[in-house]
Amino acid sequence: MIKKLAPILKNINKDKSWFTISNCLTLSRILLVPFIVAGIFYQKWTLVFYLFLYVSISDLLDGYLARLLDEGTNLGRILDPVADKLLLVSCFAALAFIRSPSFVVPAWFVFLVLFRELFIMLGSFLILLADFKFEIAPTIWGKLTTFFQILFIFWIFICGFFQWNPEKTYHVFLALLTVFSVLSLLQYIKIGLNYLYNLSK
């Protein structure tokens, strides 16, 4: 395992500097995850709302600033998707353990999201170990799913913040995100199997 990780670490060491604005924003998102989870658990919706607003904006900014300032790093390319998955998995896991008068997140939906995120993370890591030159690029379905996941969580926090209970909008979001989650998961499974099949030739 350590020998297989060596090329990946060597690639990261080629970065001129790890202390960039983009990497700092990414690390701040990772560091704020425990505070967001704690806020969800204790239903401190005002705190959660503003923290999630920050991480959402910083997620949009870090990639843009990396390109604008020409500060793209191999470390950042790895940390950015890790930060996104960690945030989403943690938020959905925390939402599964609370009951709010504004919303009820079904257990099956939480398990679907958690399975998808963990499957993609584990699959990408295993393929990366098999071929460290493999580039993990999100598909259009994956990007749309992530977008709707963030929008869905943000909408839940807004409902908690304002104590709304918009059932119709909530169920539309839930159905839409379920469809995108399943389709993107099937697409990633197909990509992974095709890559492993070609690698074994």
WOSULKA-V605385 format. One record per residue. N is the residue number from 1. PSI is psi in radians with two decimals (NA if undefined). OMEGA is omega in radians with two decimals (* if undefined). BURIAL is # if it has 9 or more other C-alpha atoms within 8 Angstrom, else .. Layout:
n=N psi=PSI omega=OMEGA burial=BURIAL
n=N psi=PSI omega=OMEGA burial=BURIAL
This chain:
n=1 psi=-0.81 omega=-3.12 burial=.
n=2 psi=-0.70 omega=3.13 burial=.
n=3 psi=-0.65 omega=-3.14 burial=.
n=4 psi=-0.49 omega=3.12 burial=#
n=5 psi=-0.33 omega=-3.06 burial=#
n=6 psi=-0.81 omega=3.12 burial=.
n=7 psi=-0.62 omega=3.14 burial=#
n=8 psi=-0.78 omega=3.12 burial=#
n=9 psi=-0.64 omega=3.12 burial=.
n=10 psi=-0.67 omega=3.12 burial=.
n=11 psi=-0.68 omega=3.11 burial=#
n=12 psi=-0.63 omega=-3.13 burial=#
n=13 psi=-0.24 omega=3.12 burial=.
n=14 psi=-0.24 omega=3.13 burial=.
n=15 psi=2.40 omega=3.11 burial=#
n=16 psi=-0.73 omega=3.13 burial=.
n=17 psi=2.42 omega=3.07 burial=.
n=18 psi=-0.31 omega=-3.08 burial=.
n=19 psi=1.38 omega=3.11 burial=.
n=20 psi=2.84 omega=3.13 burial=.
n=21 psi=-0.73 omega=-3.12 burial=#
n=22 psi=-0.80 omega=3.14 burial=#
n=23 psi=-0.63 omega=3.11 burial=#
n=24 psi=-0.71 omega=3.10 burial=#
n=25 psi=-0.72 omega=3.12 burial=#
n=26 psi=-0.79 omega=3.13 burial=#
n=27 psi=-0.62 omega=3.12 burial=#
n=28 psi=-0.62 omega=3.10 burial=.
n=29 psi=-0.71 omega=3.13 burial=#
n=30 psi=-0.75 omega=-3.10 burial=#
n=31 psi=-0.46 omega=-3.11 burial=.
n=32 psi=-0.22 omega=-3.11 burial=#
n=33 psi=-0.84 omega=3.13 burial=#
n=34 psi=-0.62 omega=-3.14 burial=.
n=35 psi=-0.64 omega=3.09 burial=.
n=36 psi=-0.76 omega=3.13 burial=#
n=37 psi=-0.77 omega=3.12 burial=#
n=38 psi=-0.69 omega=3.11 burial=.
n=39 psi=-0.67 omega=3.10 burial=#
n=40 psi=-0.80 omega=-3.09 burial=#
n=41 psi=-0.72 omega=-3.13 burial=#
n=42 psi=0.08 omega=3.11 burial=.
n=43 psi=0.79 omega=3.03 burial=.
n=44 psi=1.34 omega=-2.94 burial=#
n=45 psi=-0.52 omega=3.11 burial=#
n=46 psi=-0.82 omega=3.11 burial=.
n=47 psi=-0.82 omega=-3.11 burial=#
n=48 psi=-0.70 omega=-3.13 burial=#
n=49 psi=-0.87 omega=-3.09 burial=#
n=50 psi=-0.62 omega=3.10 burial=.
n=51 psi=-0.76 omega=-3.14 burial=#
n=52 psi=-0.59 omega=3.07 burial=#
n=53 psi=-0.74 omega=3.12 burial=#
n=54 psi=-0.86 omega=-3.08 burial=.
n=55 psi=-0.56 omega=3.12 burial=#
n=56 psi=-0.78 omega=3.12 burial=#
n=57 psi=-0.74 omega=3.13 burial=.
n=58 psi=-0.54 omega=3.10 burial=#
n=59 psi=-0.64 omega=3.10 burial=#
n=60 psi=-0.59 omega=-3.06 burial=.
n=61 psi=-0.63 omega=-2.98 burial=#
n=62 psi=-0.75 omega=3.11 burial=#
n=63 psi=-0.70 omega=3.13 burial=#
n=64 psi=-0.78 omega=-3.13 burial=.
n=65 psi=-0.61 omega=3.11 burial=#
n=66 psi=-0.71 omega=3.12 burial=#
n=67 psi=-0.73 omega=-3.10 burial=#
n=68 psi=-0.75 omega=-3.09 burial=.
n=69 psi=0.04 omega=-3.12 burial=.
n=70 psi=0.86 omega=-3.10 burial=.
n=71 psi=0.45 omega=3.12 burial=#
n=72 psi=2.35 omega=-3.14 burial=#
n=73 psi=2.71 omega=3.07 burial=#
n=74 psi=-0.60 omega=3.08 burial=#
n=75 psi=-0.75 omega=3.14 burial=#
n=76 psi=-0.64 omega=3.13 burial=#
n=77 psi=-0.48 omega=3.10 burial=#
n=78 psi=-0.75 omega=-3.08 burial=.
n=79 psi=-0.61 omega=-3.05 burial=#
n=80 psi=-0.92 omega=3.10 burial=#
n=81 psi=-0.54 omega=3.10 burial=.
n=82 psi=-0.74 omega=3.13 burial=#
n=83 psi=-0.73 omega=3.14 burial=#
n=84 psi=-0.85 omega=-3.11 burial=.
n=85 psi=-0.73 omega=3.14 burial=#
n=86 psi=-0.74 omega=3.14 burial=#
n=87 psi=-0.86 omega=-3.08 burial=#
n=88 psi=-0.81 omega=3.13 burial=#
n=89 psi=-0.76 omega=-3.12 burial=#
n=90 psi=-0.74 omega=-3.14 burial=#
n=91 psi=-0.83 omega=-3.13 burial=#
n=92 psi=-0.65 omega=3.11 burial=#
n=93 psi=-0.73 omega=3.13 burial=#
n=94 psi=-0.69 omega=-3.14 burial=#
n=95 psi=-0.42 omega=-3.14 burial=#
n=96 psi=-0.32 omega=-3.05 burial=#
n=97 psi=0.11 omega=-3.14 burial=.
n=98 psi=2.80 omega=3.05 burial=.
n=99 psi=2.05 omega=-3.11 burial=.
n=100 psi=2.52 omega=3.08 burial=.
n=101 psi=-0.30 omega=-3.11 burial=.
n=102 psi=-0.45 omega=-3.11 burial=#
n=103 psi=2.78 omega=3.01 burial=#
n=104 psi=1.97 omega=3.13 burial=.
n=105 psi=2.05 omega=-3.10 burial=.
n=106 psi=2.51 omega=-3.12 burial=.
n=107 psi=-0.67 omega=-3.12 burial=.
n=108 psi=-0.61 omega=-3.13 burial=.
n=109 psi=-0.72 omega=3.12 burial=#
n=110 psi=-0.76 omega=3.13 burial=#
n=111 psi=-0.64 omega=3.10 burial=.
n=112 psi=-0.83 omega=-3.13 burial=#
n=113 psi=-0.78 omega=-3.14 burial=#
n=114 psi=-0.74 omega=3.13 burial=#
n=115 psi=-0.76 omega=3.14 burial=.
n=116 psi=-0.87 omega=-3.08 burial=#
n=117 psi=-0.78 omega=-3.12 burial=#
n=118 psi=-0.65 omega=3.11 burial=.
n=119 psi=-0.79 omega=-3.13 burial=.
n=120 psi=-0.76 omega=3.14 burial=#
n=121 psi=-0.83 omega=-3.11 burial=#
n=122 psi=-0.76 omega=3.13 burial=.
n=123 psi=-0.76 omega=3.12 burial=#
n=124 psi=-0.70 omega=-3.13 burial=#
n=125 psi=-0.74 omega=-3.12 burial=.
n=126 psi=-0.72 omega=3.11 burial=.
n=127 psi=-0.65 omega=3.11 burial=#
n=128 psi=-0.62 omega=3.08 burial=#
n=129 psi=-0.63 omega=-3.13 burial=#
n=130 psi=-0.59 omega=3.13 burial=.
n=131 psi=1.73 omega=-3.04 burial=.
n=132 psi=-0.21 omega=3.11 burial=#
n=133 psi=-0.13 omega=-3.14 burial=.
n=134 psi=2.25 omega=-3.13 burial=.
n=135 psi=2.11 omega=-3.14 burial=.
n=136 psi=1.78 omega=-3.10 burial=.
n=137 psi=2.24 omega=3.14 burial=.
n=138 psi=2.50 omega=3.09 burial=.
n=139 psi=2.98 omega=3.13 burial=.
n=140 psi=-0.66 omega=3.09 burial=.
n=141 psi=-0.65 omega=3.11 burial=#
n=142 psi=-0.74 omega=3.12 burial=#
n=143 psi=-0.75 omega=3.14 burial=#
n=144 psi=-0.69 omega=3.13 burial=#
n=145 psi=-0.80 omega=3.12 burial=#
n=146 psi=-0.73 omega=3.12 burial=.
n=147 psi=-0.82 omega=-3.12 burial=.
n=148 psi=-0.52 omega=3.06 burial=#
n=149 psi=-0.83 omega=3.12 burial=#
n=150 psi=-0.75 omega=3.14 burial=#
n=151 psi=-0.70 omega=3.14 burial=.
n=152 psi=-0.84 omega=3.13 burial=#
n=153 psi=-0.75 omega=3.14 burial=#
n=154 psi=-0.67 omega=3.12 burial=#
n=155 psi=-0.69 omega=3.08 burial=.
n=156 psi=-0.76 omega=3.14 burial=#
n=157 psi=-0.64 omega=3.09 burial=#
n=158 psi=-0.75 omega=3.11 burial=#
n=159 psi=-0.73 omega=3.10 burial=#
n=160 psi=-0.67 omega=-3.13 burial=#
n=161 psi=-0.77 omega=-3.10 burial=#
n=162 psi=0.03 omega=-3.12 burial=.
n=163 psi=0.81 omega=3.08 burial=.
n=164 psi=2.83 omega=3.05 burial=#
n=165 psi=1.12 omega=-3.10 burial=.
n=166 psi=1.53 omega=-3.00 burial=.
n=167 psi=-0.76 omega=-3.09 burial=.
n=168 psi=-0.85 omega=3.14 burial=.
n=169 psi=-0.70 omega=-3.13 burial=.
n=170 psi=-0.80 omega=-3.11 burial=.
n=171 psi=-0.56 omega=3.05 burial=.
n=172 psi=-0.82 omega=3.09 burial=.
n=173 psi=-0.79 omega=-3.09 burial=#
n=174 psi=-0.80 omega=-3.13 burial=#
n=175 psi=-0.74 omega=-3.13 burial=.
n=176 psi=-0.79 omega=-3.12 burial=.
n=177 psi=-0.58 omega=3.09 burial=#
n=178 psi=-0.78 omega=3.13 burial=#
n=179 psi=-0.84 omega=-3.13 burial=.
n=180 psi=-0.66 omega=3.14 burial=#
n=181 psi=-0.78 omega=-3.12 burial=#
n=182 psi=-0.80 omega=-3.11 burial=.
n=183 psi=-0.76 omega=-3.14 burial=#
n=184 psi=-0.63 omega=3.10 burial=#
n=185 psi=-0.79 omega=3.11 burial=#
n=186 psi=-0.66 omega=3.12 burial=.
n=187 psi=-0.73 omega=3.13 burial=#
n=188 psi=-0.63 omega=3.09 burial=#
n=189 psi=-0.76 omega=3.12 burial=.
n=190 psi=-0.77 omega=3.14 burial=.
n=191 psi=-0.77 omega=-3.13 burial=.
n=192 psi=-0.76 omega=-3.14 burial=#
n=193 psi=-0.71 omega=3.11 burial=.
n=194 psi=-0.70 omega=-3.13 burial=.
n=195 psi=-0.76 omega=3.13 burial=.
n=196 psi=-0.62 omega=3.12 burial=#
n=197 psi=-0.78 omega=3.13 burial=.
n=198 psi=-0.57 omega=-3.13 burial=.
n=199 psi=-0.54 omega=-3.09 burial=.
n=200 psi=-0.20 omega=-3.13 burial=.
n=201 psi=NA omega=* burial=.
